Amino acid sequence: MNFYKIINVIYRFVTFLMLSLTLAACVTTQAPKISHVHVGHAMTAWRDTPNEQGLFITAEQEAKIALEHARYAVENSHNMKLLKMHIKHVQHVMAPEIVPEMRNDGPGLGYGFIKAISASRDHILFAADSKDASDNVKMAAKNWSKNVDVIIEQSDLIITLSHAVIKSNSHEELIVLSDEIKRLAQQNSDAVKQLKDEIIIMIEKEDPPYQTVEKKYLFGLIRLPSGEWEFDFNNKSENAAGTGAFQY
């Protein structure tokens, strides 16, 4: 291949490359529906969760760990000290703030099941309240929220019973209380699985189809003083969605 042919090949390649880049620059990415972004906060990513995973995904993991330690407590019912230790572990998984001495070495993700499931409910309701929410999302969110309310009530009861365990010196009472905590933790775990199935069914019914939302949009959503939601990718204020500090 002579010199001129080489120059011609290079010229064609450069021209093709520049054209490709120009076409790519002309392609615009359509922003997702606001309702889908809120669903994404529950199922895909949220700024202050461990590894920035979804709020509901965090709750799902915490529920499994809480049940695991409730079972440990029952399995060690012959030893009051071990039983109480595992009940404290349950407390830490449910709400880390009530067991500050375990802040650095307690089990669980350190976020808290109650906080995660409550926040995921909020965002599913935000999705339903969005102007672009489908009837499918509105209906599913209403039922989903009611089911989460039941889980939160049970979780509050777990906390109450766990405090009673820590204070009790009656072996028989400890056995009864730890059994009840285990039962409630199992119910929570089962309910969370059901909630996940309901979310998946809701997502599958969406038209246009729901697609996993990019973090750019998940962390770029803000709530205005008017209550409206909009994307602001440069917003650094405390009201930015990515900071976890909505005006609600």
Buried (B, 14 or more C-beta within 10 A) or exposed (E): EEEEEEEEEEEEEEEEEEEEEEEEEEEEEEBBBBBBBBBBBBBBBBBBBBEBBBBBBBBBBBBBBBBBBBBBBBBBBEEBEBBBBBBBBBBBBBBBEBBEEBEEEBBBBBBBBBBBBBBBBBBBBBBBBBEEBBEBBBEBBEEBBEBBEEBBEBBEEBBEBBBBBEEBEEEEEBBBBBBBBBBBBBBBBEBBEEBBEBBEEBBEBBEEEBEEBBBEBBBBBBBEEEEEBEBBEEBEEEBBBBBBBBEE
